[in-house]
Amino acid sequence: MELQDLLGFIEQYGYFALFFSLWLGIIGMPLPDEMIVMSGGFLSSLEKMVVWKSFLLTYLGVISGLSLGYFLGKIFGHRVLDKLIKKNKAKYLVKSKELLNKYGRFALVLSYFIPIVRHILPYLVGMNNMPFKTYALFSYTTGFVWTLMYFTLGLLFGSQMEVISMLATKYGIYFGIISVIISSFYYFYIRKLKK
């Protein structure tokens, strides 16, 4: 699916297209989640969608998809991992395990900025019986910040979303850190100008 197809799909089916595109991301949509989230922001900037509705359905899609991964890991355990290995995701599985072993529950925070790992880690913490309250606290909070960041990038720089998405996919965590710094600077700079 190309960017124009995605934008057309979201325009045609509205807010729920954002939700389902992200909810189904856990099983491997052909586009990066970052691009889908930015699309919601971009279409909102063109006034084709209401900003708060678009953001809310986008955020719910992100956390619902990752929560689905948590519950699949909890219910099906190693059978899910076997499927991931068969889908040539073994190196991401190893990276996810390393992240979890090194950072514990804080790996949920870091994983949002590492494509594919963000989808595998919920399976692992579900399998390892992390309490859902703990999972939700770390994942939903970070998911809100992550969604807000990419949604805002779509609002402000939507015409460049393919480039931004490529950089986010390629450089993951570094891109996340840089984006937070730039977005914060931009936000505070604009606030200062308005005063």
Backbone as JSON, one array per atom type, in Angstrom:
{
  "sequence": "MELQDLLGFIEQYGYFALFFSLWLGIIGMPLPDEMIVMSGGFLSSLEKMVVWKSFLLTYLGVISGLSLGYFLGKIFGHRVLDKLIKKNKAKYLVKSKELLNKYGRFALVLSYFIPIVRHILPYLVGMNNMPFKTYALFSYTTGFVWTLMYFTLGLLFGSQMEVISMLATKYGIYFGIISVIISSFYYFYIRKLKK",
  "N": [[0.85, -1.18, 0.0], [0.62, 2.15, -0.9], [1.44, 5.56, 0.08], [-0.46, 7.41, -0.95], [-2.6, 5.69, -1.4], [-3.15, 4.94, 1.22], [-3.92, 7.43, 2.37], [-6.2, 7.91, 0.8], [-7.76, 5.71, 1.58], [-8.17, 6.29, 4.31], [-9.5, 8.73, 4.07], [-11.81, 7.85, 2.78], [-12.98, 5.94, 4.55], [-12.82, 7.15, 6.99], [-12.48, 7.99, 10.49], [-12.43, 5.48, 11.71], [-10.9, 3.99, 10.0], [-8.35, 4.82, 10.62], [-8.17, 3.78, 13.22], [-8.49, 0.93, 12.79], [-6.41, 0.38, 11.01], [-4.18, 0.72, 12.62], [-4.75, -0.97, 14.75], [-4.69, -3.42, 13.49], [-2.07, -3.44, 12.89], [-0.5, -4.96, 14.53], [-0.45, -7.44, 13.43], [0.98, -7.02, 11.24], [0.79, -4.75, 9.15], [1.29, -3.39, 5.86], [2.44, -0.87, 5.91], [4.46, 1.46, 7.78], [3.67, 2.1, 11.23], [4.17, 4.68, 12.09], [3.74, 6.24, 9.81], [1.02, 5.9, 9.4], [-0.07, 7.08, 11.7], [0.88, 9.72, 11.36], [-0.56, 10.32, 9.08], [-3.15, 10.68, 10.03], [-2.78, 13.08, 11.44], [-1.98, 14.74, 9.32], [-4.24, 14.74, 7.55], [-6.0, 15.95, 9.28], [-4.86, 18.46, 9.46], [-5.51, 19.43, 6.98], [-8.11, 19.84, 7.31], [-9.87, 17.79, 6.8], [-10.55, 16.03, 8.65], [-11.62, 16.04, 12.07], [-9.5, 17.31, 14.5], [-9.28, 16.39, 17.28], [-10.88, 14.08, 17.32], [-9.67, 12.52, 15.39], [-7.11, 12.19, 16.53], [-7.79, 10.83, 18.93], [-8.98, 8.38, 18.01], [-6.79, 7.38, 16.66], [-4.89, 7.06, 18.71], [-6.28, 5.18, 20.31], [-6.3, 3.06, 18.5], [-3.56, 2.44, 18.38], [-2.95, 1.63, 21.08], [-4.79, -0.42, 21.4], [-4.04, -2.34, 19.49], [-1.47, -3.08, 20.42], [-2.17, -4.01, 22.92], [-3.66, -6.21, 22.2], [-1.58, -7.84, 21.3], [-0.31, -8.31, 23.78], [-2.28, -9.83, 25.13], [-2.52, -12.01, 23.38], [0.03, -13.11, 23.67], [-0.1, -13.81, 26.37], [-2.16, -15.71, 26.39], [-1.55, -17.61, 24.32], [1.18, -17.97, 24.4], [4.25, -19.55, 23.73], [3.57, -20.5, 21.21], [2.89, -18.29, 19.71], [5.38, -17.06, 19.48], [6.73, -18.93, 17.95], [5.43, -18.59, 15.49], [6.28, -16.0, 14.9], [9.0, -16.38, 14.52], [8.95, -17.96, 12.25], [8.12, -16.07, 10.44], [10.35, -14.69, 9.69], [11.23, -12.96, 11.71], [13.05, -13.35, 13.64], [15.47, -12.01, 14.38], [14.46, -9.65, 15.41], [13.01, -10.63, 17.49], [15.06, -11.58, 19.15], [16.3, -9.11, 19.73], [14.2, -7.89, 21.09], [13.98, -9.54, 23.35], [16.49, -9.09, 24.52], [16.28, -6.37, 25.12], [14.17, -6.44, 26.97], [15.31, -8.04, 28.99], [17.41, -6.38, 29.78], [16.26, -3.88, 30.49], [13.86, -4.37, 31.77], [10.55, -3.6, 32.71], [10.71, -1.02, 31.68], [11.51, -1.38, 29.14], [9.25, -1.43, 27.62], [8.74, 1.25, 27.21], [10.97, 2.11, 25.68], [10.69, 0.45, 23.46], [8.68, 1.48, 21.82], [9.91, 3.17, 20.05], [11.29, 1.62, 18.35], [10.86, 0.12, 15.48], [8.96, -2.81, 14.7], [10.02, -4.25, 16.93], [8.46, -2.96, 18.77], [6.05, -4.24, 18.36], [6.54, -6.87, 19.02], [7.39, -6.99, 21.69], [5.07, -6.69, 23.47], [3.93, -9.29, 23.22], [5.91, -10.82, 24.47], [5.98, -9.77, 27.15], [3.42, -10.4, 27.9], [3.53, -13.19, 27.76], [5.35, -13.62, 29.8], [3.86, -13.11, 31.97], [3.54, -10.47, 32.99], [1.86, -8.22, 35.09], [-1.29, -6.92, 33.99], [-1.97, -4.3, 34.73], [0.52, -3.1, 35.17], [1.63, -3.36, 32.64], [-0.21, -1.77, 31.17], [0.13, 0.75, 32.39], [2.8, 1.51, 31.67], [2.85, 1.07, 28.86], [0.54, 2.37, 27.79], [0.87, 5.02, 28.6], [3.32, 5.73, 27.38], [2.53, 5.2, 24.8], [0.66, 7.21, 24.4], [2.28, 9.52, 24.39], [3.99, 8.88, 22.23], [2.13, 8.64, 20.11], [1.08, 11.23, 20.13], [3.36, 12.67, 19.43], [4.0, 11.77, 16.75], [1.58, 12.28, 15.5], [1.43, 15.05, 15.75], [3.67, 15.73, 14.22], [2.65, 14.98, 11.74], [0.57, 16.85, 11.55], [2.03, 19.25, 11.39], [4.09, 18.83, 9.51], [3.11, 17.31, 7.38], [3.34, 17.0, 4.59], [5.83, 15.98, 4.29], [5.8, 13.42, 5.24], [6.52, 10.84, 4.28], [9.32, 10.88, 4.15], [9.92, 11.44, 6.84], [8.82, 9.17, 8.03], [10.43, 7.16, 6.89], [12.92, 7.82, 8.0], [12.29, 7.47, 10.71], [11.77, 4.73, 10.77], [14.23, 3.69, 9.99], [16.12, 4.75, 11.82], [14.96, 4.58, 14.29], [15.04, 4.66, 17.69], [16.8, 6.83, 17.98], [15.71, 8.69, 16.28], [13.32, 9.13, 17.59], [14.16, 10.42, 19.97], [15.35, 12.76, 18.92], [13.12, 13.86, 17.62], [11.42, 14.44, 19.78], [12.92, 16.44, 21.05], [13.06, 18.44, 19.02], [10.3, 18.92, 18.6], [9.56, 19.85, 21.14], [11.13, 22.17, 21.33], [10.06, 23.63, 19.18], [7.39, 23.91, 20.04], [7.67, 25.4, 22.46], [8.93, 27.65, 21.43], [6.98, 28.71, 19.7], [5.01, 29.28, 21.59], [6.3, 31.27, 23.04], [6.49, 33.26, 21.08], [3.82, 33.93, 20.78], [3.22, 35.17, 23.15]],
  "CA": [[0.0, 0.0, 0.0], [1.37, 3.4, -1.01], [0.92, 6.66, 0.9], [-1.7, 7.95, -1.54], [-3.65, 4.71, -1.14], [-3.48, 5.05, 2.64], [-4.69, 8.66, 2.56], [-7.51, 7.68, 0.19], [-8.47, 4.76, 2.45], [-8.59, 7.0, 5.52], [-10.53, 9.71, 3.68], [-13.04, 7.14, 2.43], [-13.58, 5.24, 5.69], [-12.82, 8.04, 8.15], [-11.74, 7.78, 11.73], [-12.26, 4.06, 12.03], [-9.79, 3.49, 9.18], [-7.15, 5.05, 11.43], [-8.18, 2.8, 14.31], [-8.27, -0.45, 12.34], [-5.07, 0.27, 10.42], [-3.21, 0.58, 13.71], [-5.11, -2.16, 15.51], [-4.22, -4.57, 12.71], [-0.62, -3.33, 12.76], [0.13, -6.01, 15.34], [-0.25, -8.61, 12.58], [1.89, -6.67, 10.15], [0.31, -3.93, 8.03], [2.4, -3.13, 4.95], [2.99, 0.48, 6.1], [4.87, 1.72, 9.16], [2.7, 2.76, 12.1], [4.46, 6.11, 12.12], [3.11, 6.87, 8.65], [-0.43, 5.88, 9.62], [-0.36, 8.1, 12.71], [1.09, 11.03, 10.74], [-1.65, 10.54, 8.13], [-4.25, 11.27, 10.79], [-2.45, 14.49, 11.67], [-1.95, 15.46, 8.03], [-5.61, 14.96, 7.09], [-6.6, 16.93, 10.2], [-4.34, 19.8, 9.09], [-6.23, 19.82, 5.76], [-9.49, 19.98, 7.76], [-10.69, 16.68, 6.31], [-10.94, 15.32, 9.86], [-11.55, 16.86, 13.28], [-8.23, 16.96, 15.14], [-9.37, 15.6, 18.5], [-11.44, 12.75, 16.99], [-8.62, 11.81, 14.66], [-6.09, 11.81, 17.5], [-8.34, 9.85, 19.86], [-9.1, 7.07, 17.35], [-5.43, 6.93, 16.36], [-4.32, 6.58, 19.98], [-6.97, 3.93, 20.68], [-5.81, 2.02, 17.59], [-2.2, 2.06, 18.8], [-2.92, 0.85, 22.32], [-5.58, -1.65, 21.23], [-3.21, -3.31, 18.76], [-0.41, -3.59, 21.29], [-2.82, -4.8, 23.98], [-3.98, -7.5, 21.57], [-0.33, -8.6, 21.37], [-0.12, -8.71, 25.17], [-3.22, -10.92, 25.45], [-2.15, -13.19, 22.58], [1.19, -13.7, 24.34], [-0.55, -14.39, 27.64], [-3.01, -16.88, 26.13], [-0.95, -18.62, 23.44], [2.57, -18.18, 24.78], [5.32, -19.87, 22.79], [3.04, -20.72, 19.86], [2.99, -17.0, 19.03], [6.8, -16.86, 19.15], [7.07, -19.81, 16.82], [4.93, -17.93, 14.28], [7.14, -14.85, 14.62], [10.27, -16.88, 13.99], [8.68, -18.41, 10.88], [7.92, -14.89, 9.59], [11.65, -14.02, 9.58], [11.32, -11.9, 12.71], [13.9, -13.88, 14.7], [16.42, -11.01, 14.89], [13.69, -8.7, 16.21], [12.67, -11.34, 18.72], [16.27, -11.55, 19.98], [16.46, -7.73, 20.19], [13.14, -7.65, 22.08], [14.36, -10.24, 24.58], [17.62, -8.37, 25.1], [15.74, -5.13, 25.67], [13.39, -6.8, 28.15], [16.24, -8.49, 30.03], [18.26, -5.28, 30.22], [15.53, -2.74, 31.04], [12.63, -4.77, 32.44], [9.31, -2.97, 32.22], [11.04, 0.19, 30.93], [11.67, -1.78, 27.74], [8.0, -1.05, 26.95], [8.9, 2.65, 26.82], [11.95, 2.18, 24.6], [10.26, -0.31, 22.28], [7.83, 2.27, 20.93], [10.73, 3.87, 19.07], [12.02, 0.63, 17.56], [9.87, -0.59, 14.67], [8.79, -4.26, 14.8], [10.22, -4.59, 18.34], [7.3, -2.41, 19.47], [4.96, -5.2, 18.24], [6.93, -8.16, 19.61], [7.53, -6.9, 23.14], [3.84, -7.04, 24.2], [3.81, -10.75, 23.28], [6.85, -11.32, 25.47], [5.57, -9.45, 28.52], [2.22, -11.2, 28.15], [3.99, -14.57, 28.04], [6.06, -13.63, 31.08], [2.86, -12.8, 32.99], [3.57, -9.13, 33.58], [0.48, -7.82, 35.4], [-1.82, -6.02, 32.99], [-1.9, -2.92, 35.23], [1.88, -2.62, 34.92], [1.74, -3.23, 31.18], [-1.01, -0.63, 30.73], [0.75, 1.98, 32.87], [3.97, 1.85, 30.86], [2.56, 1.06, 27.44], [-0.46, 3.37, 27.42], [1.45, 6.34, 28.8], [4.27, 5.95, 26.3], [1.74, 5.22, 23.56], [0.07, 8.54, 24.26], [3.35, 10.45, 23.99], [4.43, 8.48, 20.89], [1.08, 9.0, 19.17], [1.03, 12.7, 20.08], [4.53, 13.14, 18.71], [3.87, 11.52, 15.31], [0.38, 12.97, 15.04], [1.83, 16.45, 15.63], [4.53, 15.81, 13.04], [1.75, 14.95, 10.6], [-0.12, 18.14, 11.5], [2.95, 20.33, 11.03], [4.97, 18.53, 8.37], [2.47, 16.19, 6.7], [3.81, 16.8, 3.22], [7.12, 15.29, 4.35], [5.64, 12.24, 6.09], [7.25, 9.67, 3.78], [10.72, 11.04, 4.57], [9.94, 11.3, 8.3], [8.56, 7.76, 8.33], [11.62, 6.39, 6.52], [13.93, 8.09, 9.02], [11.85, 6.84, 11.96], [11.94, 3.29, 10.63], [15.65, 3.36, 9.88], [16.92, 5.15, 12.97], [14.21, 4.23, 15.49], [15.14, 5.34, 18.98], [17.47, 8.12, 17.8], [14.72, 9.58, 15.68], [12.38, 9.47, 18.66], [14.78, 11.41, 20.86], [15.48, 14.01, 18.16], [11.78, 14.4, 17.38], [10.94, 15.03, 21.04], [13.67, 17.69, 21.26], [12.61, 19.43, 18.02], [8.91, 19.26, 18.87], [9.54, 20.66, 22.36], [11.68, 23.47, 20.97], [9.08, 24.29, 18.32], [6.24, 24.23, 20.88], [8.01, 26.5, 23.36], [9.24, 28.81, 20.6], [5.7, 29.25, 19.26], [4.35, 29.86, 22.78], [7.01, 32.51, 23.36], [6.12, 34.25, 20.08], [2.42, 34.33, 21.0], [3.17, 36.04, 24.33]],
  "C": [[0.9, 1.24, 0.0], [0.71, 4.47, -0.14], [-0.39, 7.21, 0.35], [-2.87, 7.0, -1.32], [-4.12, 4.79, 0.31], [-4.34, 6.28, 2.89], [-6.09, 8.52, 1.98], [-8.38, 6.76, 1.04], [-9.01, 5.46, 3.69], [-9.66, 8.03, 5.19], [-11.86, 9.02, 3.41], [-13.74, 6.56, 3.65], [-13.48, 6.01, 7.0], [-12.01, 7.57, 9.33], [-11.48, 6.31, 12.03], [-11.19, 3.4, 11.16], [-8.47, 3.69, 9.92], [-7.06, 3.99, 12.53], [-7.81, 1.41, 13.81], [-6.91, -0.64, 11.67], [-4.01, 0.05, 11.5], [-3.49, -0.65, 14.55], [-4.59, -3.41, 14.81], [-2.71, -4.53, 12.49], [0.12, -4.42, 13.51], [0.34, -7.28, 14.5], [0.5, -8.27, 11.3], [1.27, -5.96, 8.96], [1.51, -3.6, 7.15], [3.0, -1.72, 5.05], [3.42, 0.66, 7.55], [3.78, 2.44, 9.95], [2.9, 4.26, 12.13], [3.75, 6.84, 10.99], [1.59, 6.93, 8.83], [-0.83, 6.97, 10.61], [-0.2, 9.5, 12.11], [-0.01, 11.35, 9.73], [-2.85, 11.16, 8.81], [-4.02, 12.75, 11.06], [-2.5, 15.31, 10.4], [-3.36, 15.75, 7.54], [-6.36, 15.93, 7.99], [-6.13, 18.34, 9.85], [-5.03, 20.32, 7.82], [-7.72, 20.01, 6.03], [-10.42, 18.94, 7.15], [-11.17, 15.81, 7.46], [-10.86, 16.31, 11.01], [-10.34, 16.38, 14.09], [-8.42, 16.03, 16.33], [-9.93, 14.2, 18.23], [-10.38, 11.89, 16.3], [-7.54, 11.32, 15.62], [-6.59, 10.69, 18.41], [-8.43, 8.46, 19.22], [-7.74, 6.5, 16.98], [-4.79, 6.34, 17.61], [-4.97, 5.26, 20.4], [-6.55, 2.78, 19.78], [-4.44, 1.51, 18.0], [-2.25, 1.17, 20.03], [-3.74, -0.44, 22.22], [-4.78, -2.73, 20.52], [-2.15, -3.91, 19.64], [-0.98, -4.4, 22.46], [-3.24, -6.17, 23.45], [-2.74, -8.4, 21.61], [-0.07, -9.13, 22.77], [-1.01, -9.92, 25.49], [-2.94, -12.19, 24.63], [-0.94, -13.9, 23.2], [0.8, -14.41, 25.61], [-1.32, -15.69, 27.41], [-2.27, -17.98, 25.37], [0.54, -18.86, 23.67], [3.53, -18.45, 23.63], [4.82, -20.14, 21.37], [3.1, -19.42, 19.03], [4.44, -16.75, 18.6], [7.23, -17.73, 17.99], [6.61, -19.2, 15.5], [5.83, -16.75, 13.89], [8.47, -15.29, 14.01], [10.09, -17.33, 12.54], [8.5, -17.24, 9.92], [9.21, -14.07, 9.46], [11.79, -12.83, 10.52], [12.26, -12.31, 13.85], [14.87, -12.83, 15.25], [15.71, -9.96, 15.74], [13.26, -9.32, 17.53], [13.86, -11.33, 19.68], [16.46, -10.15, 20.56], [15.43, -7.41, 21.27], [13.48, -8.3, 23.41], [15.51, -9.54, 25.29], [17.15, -7.08, 25.79], [14.98, -5.4, 26.97], [14.29, -7.24, 29.29], [17.05, -7.34, 30.62], [17.46, -4.2, 30.97], [14.24, -3.1, 31.76], [11.43, -4.06, 31.85], [9.57, -1.67, 31.46], [11.33, -0.11, 29.46], [10.4, -1.44, 26.95], [8.08, 0.39, 26.45], [9.82, 2.75, 25.6], [11.45, 1.52, 23.32], [9.39, 0.48, 21.33], [8.63, 2.92, 19.81], [11.58, 2.92, 18.24], [11.0, -0.18, 16.77], [10.03, -2.11, 14.76], [8.98, -4.72, 16.25], [9.0, -4.12, 19.14], [6.12, -3.4, 19.43], [5.28, -6.53, 18.92], [6.95, -8.11, 21.14], [6.24, -7.17, 23.91], [3.59, -8.55, 24.28], [4.68, -11.29, 24.42], [6.41, -11.01, 26.9], [4.27, -10.16, 28.88], [2.57, -12.63, 28.51], [4.63, -14.67, 29.41], [5.17, -13.21, 32.25], [3.07, -11.48, 33.72], [2.12, -8.76, 33.9], [-0.02, -6.78, 34.39], [-1.76, -4.57, 33.43], [-0.52, -2.32, 34.96], [2.08, -2.39, 33.43], [1.03, -1.96, 30.72], [-0.37, 0.69, 31.17], [1.9, 2.42, 31.97], [3.62, 1.99, 29.38], [1.59, 2.17, 27.04], [0.07, 4.79, 27.57], [2.43, 6.67, 27.68], [3.55, 6.02, 24.97], [1.1, 6.57, 23.32], [1.11, 9.54, 23.76], [3.8, 10.16, 22.56], [3.42, 8.91, 19.84], [1.0, 10.52, 19.01], [2.19, 13.25, 19.26], [4.36, 12.97, 17.2], [2.64, 12.2, 14.73], [0.7, 14.45, 14.81], [2.76, 16.66, 14.43], [3.69, 15.8, 11.76], [1.0, 16.26, 10.43], [0.78, 19.23, 10.92], [3.7, 20.09, 9.73], [4.42, 17.39, 7.52], [2.97, 15.94, 5.29], [5.14, 16.06, 3.16], [7.03, 13.94, 5.08], [6.36, 10.99, 5.58], [8.71, 9.71, 4.22], [10.83, 10.83, 6.07], [9.76, 9.85, 8.68], [9.77, 6.88, 8.02], [12.72, 6.59, 7.55], [13.58, 7.41, 10.34], [12.04, 5.34, 11.92], [13.41, 2.9, 10.65], [16.42, 3.62, 11.17], [16.22, 5.02, 14.31], [14.37, 5.16, 16.67], [15.8, 6.71, 18.85], [16.51, 9.15, 17.22], [13.71, 10.03, 16.73], [12.92, 10.55, 19.57], [14.88, 12.76, 20.16], [14.13, 14.66, 17.93], [11.2, 15.06, 18.62], [11.62, 16.37, 21.28], [13.17, 18.78, 20.3], [11.18, 19.87, 18.3], [8.79, 20.15, 20.11], [10.03, 22.07, 22.07], [10.65, 24.27, 20.17], [7.88, 24.76, 19.15], [6.54, 25.44, 21.77], [8.34, 27.79, 22.6], [7.95, 29.49, 20.15], [4.97, 29.91, 20.43], [4.98, 31.2, 23.13], [6.63, 33.61, 22.38], [4.7, 34.79, 20.31], [2.28, 35.26, 22.21], [3.72, 37.35, 23.97]]
}
